[in-house]
Every structure is written in structure tokens, then in C-alpha cells.
Amino acid sequence: MANIKSSAKRAQLIEKTTAKNRSARSLMKTNIKKFNAVASEGDFAPAEAAFKTAVKTVDRAATKKLIHKNKAARRKSAMTRKLNEIEKK
């Protein structure tokens, strides 16, 4: 435990931000998994809807620097390729 008042406050703040970041990262992963599940079924309309929400959360995570911008681009690219394959079929 911190002895100095300001460092104790800072520790509380870090706990809050860590919880927010963990939640946002978890939501991003969940939305990507949902997209992959819907994409494996092969139906375009629900896959497109899941794609839009997944891309939004990936972009938001990259903006908040939860993940690197190149990692976000790589994930979006992979999802786009899957969506385009479904659209061709």
C-alpha cells in the first residue's frame, strides 16, 4: 500500500483505467469471435452486420492505444477477406 496520498490516489486511478481497458479489449475480442462464428456459417447479411460492429470496436481499441494500429489493420484486413469470400459465394 502506498504511503503517500497522491500515490494512493494514482493507484486507484490505475485500477479504474485498467478495468476500462480490459473491458474494451474483451469486447473487441468478443466481437471478432462473433464475426468469425457468423462468417463460418456462410450467410452474407448477418456476417456483414457482425463485420461492421467488429471493425468499429477494433478501430476504437486502436484509437485508445489498447492495440497497435498495425495490429488493428491486420485484423480488419483478415475480416474483410473473409467477408469478401462469403460475398463471392
HTML snippet that shows the backbone in 3Dmol.js (N, CA, C, O; Angstrom):
<script src="https://3Dmol.org/build/3Dmol-min.js"></script>
<div id="view" style="width:600px;height:400px;position:relative"></div>
<script>
const pdb = `
ATOM      1  N   MET A   1       0.846  -1.184   0.000  1.00  0.00           N
ATOM      2  CA  MET A   1       0.000   0.000   0.000  1.00  0.00           C
ATOM      3  C   MET A   1       0.887   1.241   0.000  1.00  0.00           C
ATOM      4  O   MET A   1       1.960   1.260   0.603  1.00  0.00           O
ATOM      5  N   ALA A   2       0.423   2.255  -0.676  1.00  0.00           N
ATOM      6  CA  ALA A   2       1.204   3.487  -0.804  1.00  0.00           C
ATOM      7  C   ALA A   2       1.176   4.292   0.493  1.00  0.00           C
ATOM      8  O   ALA A   2       0.163   4.344   1.191  1.00  0.00           O
ATOM      9  N   ASN A   3       2.304   4.910   0.795  1.00  0.00           N
ATOM     10  CA  ASN A   3       2.406   5.749   1.990  1.00  0.00           C
ATOM     11  C   ASN A   3       2.033   7.195   1.699  1.00  0.00           C
ATOM     12  O   ASN A   3       1.587   7.918   2.590  1.00  0.00           O
ATOM     13  N   ILE A   4       2.214   7.613   0.458  1.00  0.00           N
ATOM     14  CA  ILE A   4       1.957   8.997   0.080  1.00  0.00           C
ATOM     15  C   ILE A   4       0.545   9.085  -0.510  1.00  0.00           C
ATOM     16  O   ILE A   4       0.124   8.232  -1.291  1.00  0.00           O
ATOM     17  N   LYS A   5      -0.163  10.133  -0.117  1.00  0.00           N
ATOM     18  CA  LYS A   5      -1.555  10.288  -0.507  1.00  0.00           C
ATOM     19  C   LYS A   5      -1.725  10.340  -2.030  1.00  0.00           C
ATOM     20  O   LYS A   5      -2.628   9.705  -2.576  1.00  0.00           O
ATOM     21  N   SER A   6      -0.875  11.080  -2.701  1.00  0.00           N
ATOM     22  CA  SER A   6      -1.003  11.212  -4.153  1.00  0.00           C
ATOM     23  C   SER A   6      -0.739   9.884  -4.871  1.00  0.00           C
ATOM     24  O   SER A   6      -1.376   9.586  -5.882  1.00  0.00           O
ATOM     25  N   SER A   7       0.195   9.093  -4.352  1.00  0.00           N
ATOM     26  CA  SER A   7       0.461   7.807  -4.994  1.00  0.00           C
ATOM     27  C   SER A   7      -0.667   6.815  -4.715  1.00  0.00           C
ATOM     28  O   SER A   7      -0.923   5.930  -5.532  1.00  0.00           O
ATOM     29  N   ALA A   8      -1.336   6.948  -3.584  1.00  0.00           N
ATOM     30  CA  ALA A   8      -2.501   6.115  -3.299  1.00  0.00           C
ATOM     31  C   ALA A   8      -3.632   6.441  -4.262  1.00  0.00           C
ATOM     32  O   ALA A   8      -4.306   5.544  -4.769  1.00  0.00           O
ATOM     33  N   LYS A   9      -3.837   7.740  -4.512  1.00  0.00           N
ATOM     34  CA  LYS A   9      -4.857   8.168  -5.472  1.00  0.00           C
ATOM     35  C   LYS A   9      -4.525   7.667  -6.871  1.00  0.00           C
ATOM     36  O   LYS A   9      -5.398   7.222  -7.616  1.00  0.00           O
ATOM     37  N   ARG A  10      -3.242   7.752  -7.209  1.00  0.00           N
ATOM     38  CA  ARG A  10      -2.805   7.301  -8.527  1.00  0.00           C
ATOM     39  C   ARG A  10      -3.039   5.800  -8.699  1.00  0.00           C
ATOM     40  O   ARG A  10      -3.417   5.340  -9.776  1.00  0.00           O
ATOM     41  N   ALA A  11      -2.810   5.048  -7.629  1.00  0.00           N
ATOM     42  CA  ALA A  11      -3.040   3.599  -7.680  1.00  0.00           C
ATOM     43  C   ALA A  11      -4.516   3.292  -7.917  1.00  0.00           C
ATOM     44  O   ALA A  11      -4.848   2.372  -8.665  1.00  0.00           O
ATOM     45  N   GLN A  12      -5.396   4.055  -7.286  1.00  0.00           N
ATOM     46  CA  GLN A  12      -6.832   3.872  -7.514  1.00  0.00           C
ATOM     47  C   GLN A  12      -7.200   4.185  -8.960  1.00  0.00           C
ATOM     48  O   GLN A  12      -7.981   3.466  -9.583  1.00  0.00           O
ATOM     49  N   LEU A  13      -6.628   5.265  -9.485  1.00  0.00           N
ATOM     50  CA  LEU A  13      -6.903   5.662 -10.857  1.00  0.00           C
ATOM     51  C   LEU A  13      -6.421   4.595 -11.838  1.00  0.00           C
ATOM     52  O   LEU A  13      -7.102   4.289 -12.817  1.00  0.00           O
ATOM     53  N   ILE A  14      -5.255   4.037 -11.572  1.00  0.00           N
ATOM     54  CA  ILE A  14      -4.720   2.988 -12.438  1.00  0.00           C
ATOM     55  C   ILE A  14      -5.639   1.772 -12.443  1.00  0.00           C
ATOM     56  O   ILE A  14      -5.846   1.154 -13.487  1.00  0.00           O
ATOM     57  N   GLU A  15      -6.190   1.428 -11.282  1.00  0.00           N
ATOM     58  CA  GLU A  15      -7.123   0.303 -11.217  1.00  0.00           C
ATOM     59  C   GLU A  15      -8.344   0.552 -12.093  1.00  0.00           C
ATOM     60  O   GLU A  15      -8.798  -0.345 -12.804  1.00  0.00           O
ATOM     61  N   LYS A  16      -8.877   1.778 -12.042  1.00  0.00           N
ATOM     62  CA  LYS A  16     -10.045   2.122 -12.854  1.00  0.00           C
ATOM     63  C   LYS A  16      -9.736   2.041 -14.340  1.00  0.00           C
ATOM     64  O   LYS A  16     -10.498   1.447 -15.104  1.00  0.00           O
ATOM     65  N   THR A  17      -8.613   2.640 -14.756  1.00  0.00           N
ATOM     66  CA  THR A  17      -8.285   2.638 -16.177  1.00  0.00           C
ATOM     67  C   THR A  17      -7.963   1.233 -16.659  1.00  0.00           C
ATOM     68  O   THR A  17      -8.294   0.878 -17.790  1.00  0.00           O
ATOM     69  N   THR A  18      -7.323   0.429 -15.818  1.00  0.00           N
ATOM     70  CA  THR A  18      -7.028  -0.950 -16.189  1.00  0.00           C
ATOM     71  C   THR A  18      -8.316  -1.726 -16.418  1.00  0.00           C
ATOM     72  O   THR A  18      -8.418  -2.508 -17.364  1.00  0.00           O
ATOM     73  N   ALA A  19      -9.295  -1.511 -15.555  1.00  0.00           N
ATOM     74  CA  ALA A  19     -10.583  -2.189 -15.707  1.00  0.00           C
ATOM     75  C   ALA A  19     -11.279  -1.766 -17.001  1.00  0.00           C
ATOM     76  O   ALA A  19     -11.836  -2.604 -17.709  1.00  0.00           O
ATOM     77  N   LYS A  20     -11.248  -0.469 -17.309  1.00  0.00           N
ATOM     78  CA  LYS A  20     -11.848   0.024 -18.557  1.00  0.00           C
ATOM     79  C   LYS A  20     -11.160  -0.573 -19.771  1.00  0.00           C
ATOM     80  O   LYS A  20     -11.811  -1.026 -20.712  1.00  0.00           O
ATOM     81  N   ASN A  21      -9.828  -0.569 -19.735  1.00  0.00           N
ATOM     82  CA  ASN A  21      -9.068  -1.098 -20.869  1.00  0.00           C
ATOM     83  C   ASN A  21      -9.317  -2.587 -21.055  1.00  0.00           C
ATOM     84  O   ASN A  21      -9.462  -3.062 -22.181  1.00  0.00           O
ATOM     85  N   ARG A  22      -9.367  -3.321 -19.953  1.00  0.00           N
ATOM     86  CA  ARG A  22      -9.617  -4.758 -20.025  1.00  0.00           C
ATOM     87  C   ARG A  22     -10.994  -5.017 -20.616  1.00  0.00           C
ATOM     88  O   ARG A  22     -11.165  -5.922 -21.432  1.00  0.00           O
ATOM     89  N   SER A  23     -11.969  -4.225 -20.205  1.00  0.00           N
ATOM     90  CA  SER A  23     -13.330  -4.369 -20.706  1.00  0.00           C
ATOM     91  C   SER A  23     -13.396  -4.086 -22.206  1.00  0.00           C
ATOM     92  O   SER A  23     -14.027  -4.831 -22.956  1.00  0.00           O
ATOM     93  N   ALA A  24     -12.745  -3.014 -22.635  1.00  0.00           N
ATOM     94  CA  ALA A  24     -12.756  -2.649 -24.053  1.00  0.00           C
ATOM     95  C   ALA A  24     -12.052  -3.698 -24.896  1.00  0.00           C
ATOM     96  O   ALA A  24     -12.521  -4.034 -25.984  1.00  0.00           O
ATOM     97  N   ARG A  25     -10.932  -4.221 -24.408  1.00  0.00           N
ATOM     98  CA  ARG A  25     -10.191  -5.253 -25.132  1.00  0.00           C
ATOM     99  C   ARG A  25     -11.010  -6.540 -25.220  1.00  0.00           C
ATOM    100  O   ARG A  25     -11.013  -7.217 -26.248  1.00  0.00           O
ATOM    101  N   SER A  26     -11.697  -6.863 -24.140  1.00  0.00           N
ATOM    102  CA  SER A  26     -12.538  -8.053 -24.104  1.00  0.00           C
ATOM    103  C   SER A  26     -13.701  -7.924 -25.086  1.00  0.00           C
ATOM    104  O   SER A  26     -14.040  -8.882 -25.780  1.00  0.00           O
ATOM    105  N   LEU A  27     -14.307  -6.748 -25.141  1.00  0.00           N
ATOM    106  CA  LEU A  27     -15.406  -6.502 -26.075  1.00  0.00           C
ATOM    107  C   LEU A  27     -14.920  -6.654 -27.512  1.00  0.00           C
ATOM    108  O   LEU A  27     -15.617  -7.230 -28.347  1.00  0.00           O
ATOM    109  N   MET A  28     -13.730  -6.141 -27.800  1.00  0.00           N
ATOM    110  CA  MET A  28     -13.174  -6.259 -29.136  1.00  0.00           C
ATOM    111  C   MET A  28     -12.992  -7.732 -29.519  1.00  0.00           C
ATOM    112  O   MET A  28     -13.382  -8.153 -30.608  1.00  0.00           O
ATOM    113  N   LYS A  29     -12.397  -8.501 -28.614  1.00  0.00           N
ATOM    114  CA  LYS A  29     -12.171  -9.919 -28.886  1.00  0.00           C
ATOM    115  C   LYS A  29     -13.491 -10.664 -29.076  1.00  0.00           C
ATOM    116  O   LYS A  29     -13.606 -11.529 -29.945  1.00  0.00           O
ATOM    117  N   THR A  30     -14.485 -10.323 -28.255  1.00  0.00           N
ATOM    118  CA  THR A  30     -15.793 -10.957 -28.351  1.00  0.00           C
ATOM    119  C   THR A  30     -16.435 -10.672 -29.700  1.00  0.00           C
ATOM    120  O   THR A  30     -16.985 -11.576 -30.329  1.00  0.00           O
ATOM    121  N   ASN A  31     -16.369  -9.420 -30.150  1.00  0.00           N
ATOM    122  CA  ASN A  31     -16.972  -9.063 -31.432  1.00  0.00           C
ATOM    123  C   ASN A  31     -16.258  -9.737 -32.600  1.00  0.00           C
ATOM    124  O   ASN A  31     -16.902 -10.112 -33.580  1.00  0.00           O
ATOM    125  N   ILE A  32     -14.950  -9.896 -32.511  1.00  0.00           N
ATOM    126  CA  ILE A  32     -14.214 -10.598 -33.558  1.00  0.00           C
ATOM    127  C   ILE A  32     -14.627 -12.066 -33.590  1.00  0.00           C
ATOM    128  O   ILE A  32     -14.814 -12.639 -34.663  1.00  0.00           O
ATOM    129  N   LYS A  33     -14.769 -12.672 -32.415  1.00  0.00           N
ATOM    130  CA  LYS A  33     -15.187 -14.075 -32.352  1.00  0.00           C
ATOM    131  C   LYS A  33     -16.603 -14.248 -32.894  1.00  0.00           C
ATOM    132  O   LYS A  33     -16.895 -15.228 -33.578  1.00  0.00           O
ATOM    133  N   LYS A  34     -17.483 -13.292 -32.586  1.00  0.00           N
ATOM    134  CA  LYS A  34     -18.855 -13.353 -33.104  1.00  0.00           C
ATOM    135  C   LYS A  34     -18.845 -13.279 -34.632  1.00  0.00           C
ATOM    136  O   LYS A  34     -19.565 -14.019 -35.303  1.00  0.00           O
ATOM    137  N   PHE A  35     -18.019 -12.374 -35.175  1.00  0.00           N
ATOM    138  CA  PHE A  35     -17.926 -12.273 -36.629  1.00  0.00           C
ATOM    139  C   PHE A  35     -17.432 -13.583 -37.224  1.00  0.00           C
ATOM    140  O   PHE A  35     -17.990 -14.060 -38.213  1.00  0.00           O
ATOM    141  N   ASN A  36     -16.390 -14.173 -36.636  1.00  0.00           N
ATOM    142  CA  ASN A  36     -15.845 -15.426 -37.156  1.00  0.00           C
ATOM    143  C   ASN A  36     -16.873 -16.545 -37.106  1.00  0.00           C
ATOM    144  O   ASN A  36     -16.936 -17.376 -38.012  1.00  0.00           O
ATOM    145  N   ALA A  37     -17.675 -16.567 -36.052  1.00  0.00           N
ATOM    146  CA  ALA A  37     -18.713 -17.590 -35.929  1.00  0.00           C
ATOM    147  C   ALA A  37     -19.777 -17.422 -37.005  1.00  0.00           C
ATOM    148  O   ALA A  37     -20.199 -18.397 -37.627  1.00  0.00           O
ATOM    149  N   VAL A  38     -20.206 -16.193 -37.221  1.00  0.00           N
ATOM    150  CA  VAL A  38     -21.231 -15.920 -38.233  1.00  0.00           C
ATOM    151  C   VAL A  38     -20.657 -16.152 -39.631  1.00  0.00           C
ATOM    152  O   VAL A  38     -21.350 -16.658 -40.514  1.00  0.00           O
ATOM    153  N   ALA A  39     -19.400 -15.785 -39.828  1.00  0.00           N
ATOM    154  CA  ALA A  39     -18.773 -15.950 -41.141  1.00  0.00           C
ATOM    155  C   ALA A  39     -18.620 -17.421 -41.491  1.00  0.00           C
ATOM    156  O   ALA A  39     -18.711 -17.784 -42.664  1.00  0.00           O
ATOM    157  N   SER A  40     -18.391 -18.267 -40.511  1.00  0.00           N
ATOM    158  CA  SER A  40     -18.233 -19.691 -40.794  1.00  0.00           C
ATOM    159  C   SER A  40     -19.537 -20.329 -41.253  1.00  0.00           C
ATOM    160  O   SER A  40     -19.523 -21.368 -41.914  1.00  0.00           O
ATOM    161  N   GLU A  41     -20.672 -19.709 -40.904  1.00  0.00           N
ATOM    162  CA  GLU A  41     -21.966 -20.208 -41.374  1.00  0.00           C
ATOM    163  C   GLU A  41     -22.163 -19.923 -42.857  1.00  0.00           C
ATOM    164  O   GLU A  41     -22.846 -20.677 -43.550  1.00  0.00           O
ATOM    165  N   GLY A  42     -21.571 -18.843 -43.346  1.00  0.00           N
ATOM    166  CA  GLY A  42     -21.605 -18.564 -44.777  1.00  0.00           C
ATOM    167  C   GLY A  42     -22.732 -17.664 -45.245  1.00  0.00           C
ATOM    168  O   GLY A  42     -22.902 -17.494 -46.452  1.00  0.00           O
ATOM    169  N   ASP A  43     -23.507 -17.082 -44.348  1.00  0.00           N
ATOM    170  CA  ASP A  43     -24.596 -16.181 -44.739  1.00  0.00           C
ATOM    171  C   ASP A  43     -24.070 -14.748 -44.727  1.00  0.00           C
ATOM    172  O   ASP A  43     -23.486 -14.301 -43.741  1.00  0.00           O
ATOM    173  N   PHE A  44     -24.283 -14.032 -45.837  1.00  0.00           N
ATOM    174  CA  PHE A  44     -23.642 -12.724 -46.011  1.00  0.00           C
ATOM    175  C   PHE A  44     -24.235 -11.619 -45.134  1.00  0.00           C
ATOM    176  O   PHE A  44     -23.485 -10.862 -44.518  1.00  0.00           O
ATOM    177  N   ALA A  45     -25.561 -11.512 -45.064  1.00  0.00           N
ATOM    178  CA  ALA A  45     -26.191 -10.382 -44.363  1.00  0.00           C
ATOM    179  C   ALA A  45     -25.807 -10.315 -42.878  1.00  0.00           C
ATOM    180  O   ALA A  45     -25.369  -9.261 -42.417  1.00  0.00           O
ATOM    181  N   PRO A  46     -25.958 -11.402 -42.119  1.00  0.00           N
ATOM    182  CA  PRO A  46     -25.541 -11.299 -40.713  1.00  0.00           C
ATOM    183  C   PRO A  46     -24.030 -11.148 -40.562  1.00  0.00           C
ATOM    184  O   PRO A  46     -23.558 -10.535 -39.605  1.00  0.00           O
ATOM    185  N   ALA A  47     -23.278 -11.700 -41.495  1.00  0.00           N
ATOM    186  CA  ALA A  47     -21.818 -11.560 -41.434  1.00  0.00           C
ATOM    187  C   ALA A  47     -21.419 -10.105 -41.635  1.00  0.00           C
ATOM    188  O   ALA A  47     -20.494  -9.610 -40.991  1.00  0.00           O
ATOM    189  N   GLU A  48     -22.120  -9.430 -42.528  1.00  0.00           N
ATOM    190  CA  GLU A  48     -21.817  -8.016 -42.776  1.00  0.00           C
ATOM    191  C   GLU A  48     -22.131  -7.158 -41.547  1.00  0.00           C
ATOM    192  O   GLU A  48     -21.378  -6.243 -41.215  1.00  0.00           O
ATOM    193  N   ALA A  49     -23.239  -7.458 -40.880  1.00  0.00           N
ATOM    194  CA  ALA A  49     -23.606  -6.711 -39.668  1.00  0.00           C
ATOM    195  C   ALA A  49     -22.574  -6.946 -38.561  1.00  0.00           C
ATOM    196  O   ALA A  49     -22.158  -6.009 -37.879  1.00  0.00           O
ATOM    197  N   ALA A  50     -22.170  -8.199 -38.393  1.00  0.00           N
ATOM    198  CA  ALA A  50     -21.162  -8.522 -37.375  1.00  0.00           C
ATOM    199  C   ALA A  50     -19.822  -7.895 -37.739  1.00  0.00           C
ATOM    200  O   ALA A  50     -19.069  -7.480 -36.858  1.00  0.00           O
ATOM    201  N   PHE A  51     -19.526  -7.825 -39.024  1.00  0.00           N
ATOM    202  CA  PHE A  51     -18.284  -7.216 -39.507  1.00  0.00           C
ATOM    203  C   PHE A  51     -18.224  -5.740 -39.124  1.00  0.00           C
ATOM    204  O   PHE A  51     -17.193  -5.253 -38.658  1.00  0.00           O
ATOM    205  N   LYS A  52     -19.329  -5.036 -39.321  1.00  0.00           N
ATOM    206  CA  LYS A  52     -19.362  -3.600 -39.008  1.00  0.00           C
ATOM    207  C   LYS A  52     -19.108  -3.339 -37.534  1.00  0.00           C
ATOM    208  O   LYS A  52     -18.344  -2.439 -37.185  1.00  0.00           O
ATOM    209  N   THR A  53     -19.744  -4.118 -36.665  1.00  0.00           N
ATOM    210  CA  THR A  53     -19.532  -3.906 -35.230  1.00  0.00           C
ATOM    211  C   THR A  53     -18.116  -4.289 -34.818  1.00  0.00           C
ATOM    212  O   THR A  53     -17.509  -3.626 -33.977  1.00  0.00           O
ATOM    213  N   ALA A  54     -17.591  -5.357 -35.411  1.00  0.00           N
ATOM    214  CA  ALA A  54     -16.228  -5.789 -35.067  1.00  0.00           C
ATOM    215  C   ALA A  54     -15.209  -4.746 -35.501  1.00  0.00           C
ATOM    216  O   ALA A  54     -14.271  -4.450 -34.760  1.00  0.00           O
ATOM    217  N   VAL A  55     -15.381  -4.189 -36.686  1.00  0.00           N
ATOM    218  CA  VAL A  55     -14.443  -3.177 -37.184  1.00  0.00           C
ATOM    219  C   VAL A  55     -14.500  -1.925 -36.314  1.00  0.00           C
ATOM    220  O   VAL A  55     -13.471  -1.310 -36.037  1.00  0.00           O
ATOM    221  N   LYS A  56     -15.698  -1.550 -35.885  1.00  0.00           N
ATOM    222  CA  LYS A  56     -15.830  -0.385 -35.003  1.00  0.00           C
ATOM    223  C   LYS A  56     -15.048  -0.583 -33.710  1.00  0.00           C
ATOM    224  O   LYS A  56     -14.321   0.306 -33.267  1.00  0.00           O
ATOM    225  N   THR A  57     -15.205  -1.752 -33.117  1.00  0.00           N
ATOM    226  CA  THR A  57     -14.526  -1.977 -31.845  1.00  0.00           C
ATOM    227  C   THR A  57     -13.017  -2.086 -32.019  1.00  0.00           C
ATOM    228  O   THR A  57     -12.262  -1.666 -31.142  1.00  0.00           O
ATOM    229  N   VAL A  58     -12.572  -2.644 -33.140  1.00  0.00           N
ATOM    230  CA  VAL A  58     -11.127  -2.726 -33.406  1.00  0.00           C
ATOM    231  C   VAL A  58     -10.563  -1.315 -33.596  1.00  0.00           C
ATOM    232  O   VAL A  58      -9.503  -0.989 -33.062  1.00  0.00           O
ATOM    233  N   ASP A  59     -11.270  -0.491 -34.349  1.00  0.00           N
ATOM    234  CA  ASP A  59     -10.827   0.895 -34.552  1.00  0.00           C
ATOM    235  C   ASP A  59     -10.788   1.663 -33.234  1.00  0.00           C
ATOM    236  O   ASP A  59      -9.862   2.434 -32.982  1.00  0.00           O
ATOM    237  N   ARG A  60     -11.792   1.450 -32.404  1.00  0.00           N
ATOM    238  CA  ARG A  60     -11.845   2.141 -31.125  1.00  0.00           C
ATOM    239  C   ARG A  60     -10.680   1.717 -30.230  1.00  0.00           C
ATOM    240  O   ARG A  60     -10.084   2.540 -29.536  1.00  0.00           O
ATOM    241  N   ALA A  61     -10.370   0.430 -30.257  1.00  0.00           N
ATOM    242  CA  ALA A  61      -9.246  -0.071 -29.452  1.00  0.00           C
ATOM    243  C   ALA A  61      -7.924   0.506 -29.952  1.00  0.00           C
ATOM    244  O   ALA A  61      -7.041   0.819 -29.153  1.00  0.00           O
ATOM    245  N   ALA A  62      -7.785   0.648 -31.269  1.00  0.00           N
ATOM    246  CA  ALA A  62      -6.552   1.216 -31.823  1.00  0.00           C
ATOM    247  C   ALA A  62      -6.455   2.701 -31.488  1.00  0.00           C
ATOM    248  O   ALA A  62      -5.368   3.206 -31.205  1.00  0.00           O
ATOM    249  N   THR A  63      -7.578   3.396 -31.521  1.00  0.00           N
ATOM    250  CA  THR A  63      -7.590   4.818 -31.196  1.00  0.00           C
ATOM    251  C   THR A  63      -7.194   5.050 -29.743  1.00  0.00           C
ATOM    252  O   THR A  63      -6.489   6.009 -29.430  1.00  0.00           O
ATOM    253  N   LYS A  64      -7.647   4.172 -28.863  1.00  0.00           N
ATOM    254  CA  LYS A  64      -7.322   4.293 -27.443  1.00  0.00           C
ATOM    255  C   LYS A  64      -5.971   3.675 -27.109  1.00  0.00           C
ATOM    256  O   LYS A  64      -5.570   3.634 -25.946  1.00  0.00           O
ATOM    257  N   LYS A  65      -5.276   3.196 -28.128  1.00  0.00           N
ATOM    258  CA  LYS A  65      -3.955   2.580 -27.995  1.00  0.00           C
ATOM    259  C   LYS A  65      -3.972   1.340 -27.117  1.00  0.00           C
ATOM    260  O   LYS A  65      -3.008   1.059 -26.406  1.00  0.00           O
ATOM    261  N   LEU A  66      -5.078   0.599 -27.171  1.00  0.00           N
ATOM    262  CA  LEU A  66      -5.143  -0.693 -26.495  1.00  0.00           C
ATOM    263  C   LEU A  66      -4.415  -1.740 -27.318  1.00  0.00           C
ATOM    264  O   LEU A  66      -3.826  -2.677 -26.779  1.00  0.00           O
ATOM    265  N   ILE A  67      -4.465  -1.566 -28.638  1.00  0.00           N
ATOM    266  CA  ILE A  67      -3.693  -2.408 -29.546  1.00  0.00           C
ATOM    267  C   ILE A  67      -2.982  -1.488 -30.528  1.00  0.00           C
ATOM    268  O   ILE A  67      -3.378  -0.337 -30.711  1.00  0.00           O
ATOM    269  N   HIS A  68      -1.946  -1.994 -31.150  1.00  0.00           N
ATOM    270  CA  HIS A  68      -1.183  -1.196 -32.114  1.00  0.00           C
ATOM    271  C   HIS A  68      -2.004  -0.997 -33.378  1.00  0.00           C
ATOM    272  O   HIS A  68      -2.817  -1.850 -33.735  1.00  0.00           O
ATOM    273  N   LYS A  69      -1.795   0.120 -34.053  1.00  0.00           N
ATOM    274  CA  LYS A  69      -2.587   0.424 -35.253  1.00  0.00           C
ATOM    275  C   LYS A  69      -2.348  -0.597 -36.356  1.00  0.00           C
ATOM    276  O   LYS A  69      -3.261  -0.884 -37.130  1.00  0.00           O
ATOM    277  N   ASN A  70      -1.144  -1.152 -36.448  1.00  0.00           N
ATOM    278  CA  ASN A  70      -0.885  -2.173 -37.472  1.00  0.00           C
ATOM    279  C   ASN A  70      -1.594  -3.480 -37.147  1.00  0.00           C
ATOM    280  O   ASN A  70      -2.041  -4.189 -38.048  1.00  0.00           O
ATOM    281  N   LYS A  71      -1.695  -3.795 -35.875  1.00  0.00           N
ATOM    282  CA  LYS A  71      -2.429  -4.992 -35.467  1.00  0.00           C
ATOM    283  C   LYS A  71      -3.907  -4.824 -35.797  1.00  0.00           C
ATOM    284  O   LYS A  71      -4.561  -5.766 -36.243  1.00  0.00           O
ATOM    285  N   ALA A  72      -4.425  -3.625 -35.576  1.00  0.00           N
ATOM    286  CA  ALA A  72      -5.819  -3.337 -35.914  1.00  0.00           C
ATOM    287  C   ALA A  72      -6.035  -3.481 -37.418  1.00  0.00           C
ATOM    288  O   ALA A  72      -7.031  -4.055 -37.858  1.00  0.00           O
ATOM    289  N   ALA A  73      -5.105  -2.963 -38.192  1.00  0.00           N
ATOM    290  CA  ALA A  73      -5.217  -3.051 -39.653  1.00  0.00           C
ATOM    291  C   ALA A  73      -5.171  -4.502 -40.111  1.00  0.00           C
ATOM    292  O   ALA A  73      -5.908  -4.901 -41.013  1.00  0.00           O
ATOM    293  N   ARG A  74      -4.308  -5.284 -39.488  1.00  0.00           N
ATOM    294  CA  ARG A  74      -4.179  -6.698 -39.852  1.00  0.00           C
ATOM    295  C   ARG A  74      -5.466  -7.459 -39.541  1.00  0.00           C
ATOM    296  O   ARG A  74      -5.915  -8.280 -40.340  1.00  0.00           O
ATOM    297  N   ARG A  75      -6.051  -7.184 -38.385  1.00  0.00           N
ATOM    298  CA  ARG A  75      -7.300  -7.861 -38.018  1.00  0.00           C
ATOM    299  C   ARG A  75      -8.447  -7.465 -38.930  1.00  0.00           C
ATOM    300  O   ARG A  75      -9.241  -8.313 -39.338  1.00  0.00           O
ATOM    301  N   LYS A  76      -8.539  -6.167 -39.256  1.00  0.00           N
ATOM    302  CA  LYS A  76      -9.599  -5.705 -40.153  1.00  0.00           C
ATOM    303  C   LYS A  76      -9.425  -6.302 -41.541  1.00  0.00           C
ATOM    304  O   LYS A  76     -10.402  -6.669 -42.195  1.00  0.00           O
ATOM    305  N   SER A  77      -8.187  -6.396 -41.984  1.00  0.00           N
ATOM    306  CA  SER A  77      -7.909  -6.968 -43.297  1.00  0.00           C
ATOM    307  C   SER A  77      -8.337  -8.428 -43.365  1.00  0.00           C
ATOM    308  O   SER A  77      -8.937  -8.862 -44.349  1.00  0.00           O
ATOM    309  N   ALA A  78      -8.028  -9.181 -42.319  1.00  0.00           N
ATOM    310  CA  ALA A  78      -8.403 -10.599 -42.287  1.00  0.00           C
ATOM    311  C   ALA A  78      -9.921 -10.756 -42.303  1.00  0.00           C
ATOM    312  O   ALA A  78     -10.454 -11.622 -42.996  1.00  0.00           O
ATOM    313  N   MET A  79     -10.609  -9.918 -41.539  1.00  0.00           N
ATOM    314  CA  MET A  79     -12.073  -9.995 -41.522  1.00  0.00           C
ATOM    315  C   MET A  79     -12.655  -9.600 -42.872  1.00  0.00           C
ATOM    316  O   MET A  79     -13.631 -10.197 -43.327  1.00  0.00           O
ATOM    317  N   THR A  80     -12.063  -8.600 -43.510  1.00  0.00           N
ATOM    318  CA  THR A  80     -12.537  -8.159 -44.823  1.00  0.00           C
ATOM    319  C   THR A  80     -12.382  -9.273 -45.855  1.00  0.00           C
ATOM    320  O   THR A  80     -13.269  -9.496 -46.679  1.00  0.00           O
ATOM    321  N   ARG A  81     -11.242  -9.971 -45.799  1.00  0.00           N
ATOM    322  CA  ARG A  81     -11.031 -11.088 -46.727  1.00  0.00           C
ATOM    323  C   ARG A  81     -12.090 -12.169 -46.532  1.00  0.00           C
ATOM    324  O   ARG A  81     -12.614 -12.704 -47.510  1.00  0.00           O
ATOM    325  N   LYS A  82     -12.408 -12.494 -45.287  1.00  0.00           N
ATOM    326  CA  LYS A  82     -13.445 -13.497 -45.019  1.00  0.00           C
ATOM    327  C   LYS A  82     -14.795 -13.040 -45.551  1.00  0.00           C
ATOM    328  O   LYS A  82     -15.532 -13.819 -46.155  1.00  0.00           O
ATOM    329  N   LEU A  83     -15.112 -11.769 -45.321  1.00  0.00           N
ATOM    330  CA  LEU A  83     -16.395 -11.233 -45.776  1.00  0.00           C
ATOM    331  C   LEU A  83     -16.482 -11.260 -47.292  1.00  0.00           C
ATOM    332  O   LEU A  83     -17.532 -11.594 -47.841  1.00  0.00           O
ATOM    333  N   ASN A  84     -15.398 -10.917 -47.979  1.00  0.00           N
ATOM    334  CA  ASN A  84     -15.398 -10.927 -49.438  1.00  0.00           C
ATOM    335  C   ASN A  84     -15.543 -12.340 -49.992  1.00  0.00           C
ATOM    336  O   ASN A  84     -16.178 -12.537 -51.028  1.00  0.00           O
ATOM    337  N   GLU A  85     -14.961 -13.322 -49.310  1.00  0.00           N
ATOM    338  CA  GLU A  85     -15.129 -14.712 -49.739  1.00  0.00           C
ATOM    339  C   GLU A  85     -16.590 -15.135 -49.645  1.00  0.00           C
ATOM    340  O   GLU A  85     -17.109 -15.810 -50.535  1.00  0.00           O
ATOM    341  N   ILE A  86     -17.251 -14.733 -48.556  1.00  0.00           N
ATOM    342  CA  ILE A  86     -18.664 -15.069 -48.386  1.00  0.00           C
ATOM    343  C   ILE A  86     -19.499 -14.404 -49.461  1.00  0.00           C
ATOM    344  O   ILE A  86     -20.438 -15.009 -49.977  1.00  0.00           O
ATOM    345  N   GLU A  87     -19.173 -13.174 -49.804  1.00  0.00           N
ATOM    346  CA  GLU A  87     -19.938 -12.430 -50.803  1.00  0.00           C
ATOM    347  C   GLU A  87     -19.806 -13.065 -52.178  1.00  0.00           C
ATOM    348  O   GLU A  87     -20.761 -13.056 -52.954  1.00  0.00           O
ATOM    349  N   LYS A  88     -18.638 -13.618 -52.494  1.00  0.00           N
ATOM    350  CA  LYS A  88     -18.420 -14.252 -53.797  1.00  0.00           C
ATOM    351  C   LYS A  88     -19.278 -15.511 -53.960  1.00  0.00           C
ATOM    352  O   LYS A  88     -19.708 -15.845 -55.064  1.00  0.00           O
ATOM    353  N   LYS A  89     -19.518 -16.201 -52.842  1.00  0.00           N
ATOM    354  CA  LYS A  89     -20.267 -17.471 -52.914  1.00  0.00           C
ATOM    355  C   LYS A  89     -21.725 -17.265 -53.089  1.00  0.00           C
ATOM    356  O   LYS A  89     -22.481 -18.233 -53.166  1.00  0.00           O
TER     357      LYS A  89
END
`;
const viewer = $3Dmol.createViewer("view");
viewer.addModel(pdb, "pdb");
viewer.setStyle({}, {cartoon: {color: "spectrum"}});
viewer.zoomTo();
viewer.render();
</script>
